[in-house]
Amino acid sequence: MNKEKIRELIAQLLVELGEDPHREGLRDTPRRVADLYEEVFRGYASDSELDVVFTEQSDFVMQKDIPFYSICEHHLLPFFGKVHIAYQPNGKVIGISKLSRLVEKYARRLQLQERMTDQIANELQGTGVGGAIVVVEGEHLCLRMRGVKSNGVTVTSEARGTFDDPLVKTRLFDLMLDVKNRTSAISHNASDFSPVQLIEQ
């Protein structure tokens, strides 16, 4: 990232907006924006480190409510929310912090929520897990600040492998999203949550 070029472009943008980039309140704005972009777009150069694994057995692993912040590529406005991830280990489990790194890798760039969901699921499934599912809940400032001015939450999902099965997805969605159904789902026998057994029924 060429931060000096970004500073020049932001200063020019301020001029085009009718502002004076040399006045006190804006004097350091080009530098601040360049520093901001370096941080919020660091996903382009980041590594999710999904190769950090440990030999353990588990029916499935789920991490919920992973926070994310991204920038919509259509209007360059933020969208943010939380990501829920579950996968079926294939004899090895991924270091739990690496799922958050995976989210950061694809969130911190110019993005669409639908594409981000797909990219996270693809990379996770590409590690050799039996199945993977990703659910993203996002709030978009391009909806809140302009146009229809909607406060709605956008939900997207992608499933791969053994988790791309209606019954499995329903159970996992219950655990991820619905508090009422989550209690009911957890009350089932543990074997009910084995993805292989669910598919065979």
Long-range contacts (C-beta under 8 A, 24 or more apart in sequence): 1-37, 1-38, 1-41, 3-34, 3-35, 3-37, 3-38, 4-34, 6-30, 6-33, 6-34, 6-37, 7-31, 7-33, 7-34, 10-34, 39-108, 40-69, 40-71, 40-108, 41-71, 41-108, 41-109, 41-110, 42-104, 42-108, 43-104, 43-105, 43-106, 43-107, 43-108, 43-109, 44-108, 44-109, 46-101, 46-104, 46-105, 46-108, 47-101, 47-105, 48-98, 48-101, 48-102, 48-104, 48-105, 48-123, 49-95, 49-98, 49-101, 50-94, 50-98, 50-102, 50-123, 50-124, 50-127, 51-127, 52-94, 52-95, 52-98, 53-92, 53-93, 53-94, 53-95, 53-127, 54-92, 54-93, 54-95, 55-91, 55-92, 56-89, 56-92, 56-93, 57-89, 57-91, 58-89, 58-93, 59-88, 59-190, 59-193, 59-194, 59-195, 60-86, 60-87, 60-88, 60-89, 60-172, 60-193, 60-195, 61-86, 61-87, 61-88, 61-89, 61-93, 61-94, 61-96, 62-86, 62-172, 62-175, 62-176, 63-96, 63-99, 63-100, 64-175, 64-176, 66-99, 66-100, 66-103, 68-103, 68-104, 68-107, 68-116, 68-136, 69-107, 69-108, 70-107, 70-108, 70-109, 70-111, 70-113, 70-116, 70-138, 71-109, 71-110, 71-111, 72-110, 72-111, 72-112, 72-140, 72-141, 72-142, 73-110, 73-111, 73-112, 74-112, 74-142, 75-142, 75-146, 76-110, 77-140, 77-141, 77-142, 77-145, 78-141, 79-113, 79-138, 79-139, 79-140, 79-141, 79-142, 80-138, 80-139, 81-136, 81-137, 81-138, 81-139, 81-153, 82-136, 82-137, 83-107, 83-120, 83-134, 83-135, 83-136, 83-137, 84-134, 84-135, 84-136, 84-137, 84-176, 84-177, 85-120, 85-124, 85-132, 85-133, 85-134, 85-135, 86-132, 86-133, 86-163, 86-172, 86-175, 86-176, 87-124, 87-125, 87-129, 87-130, 87-131, 87-132, 87-133, 87-163, 88-129, 88-130, 88-131, 88-132, 88-161, 88-162, 88-163, 88-195, 89-129, 89-130, 90-128, 90-129, 90-130, 94-127, 94-129, 99-124, 113-138, 113-140, 113-154, 113-156, 114-156, 117-156, 117-157, 117-158, 118-158, 120-158, 121-158, 121-159, 121-160, 122-158, 122-160, 124-160, 125-160, 125-161, 129-161, 130-161, 130-162, 130-195, 130-196, 131-159, 131-160, 131-161, 131-162, 131-163, 131-164, 131-168, 131-195, 132-159, 132-160, 132-161, 132-163, 133-157, 133-158, 133-159, 133-160, 133-163, 133-169, 133-172, 134-158, 134-159, 135-173, 135-176, 135-177, 137-177, 162-195, 162-196, 162-199, 163-195, 165-195, 165-198, 165-199, 167-198, 167-199, 167-201, 168-195, 168-198, 168-199, 171-198
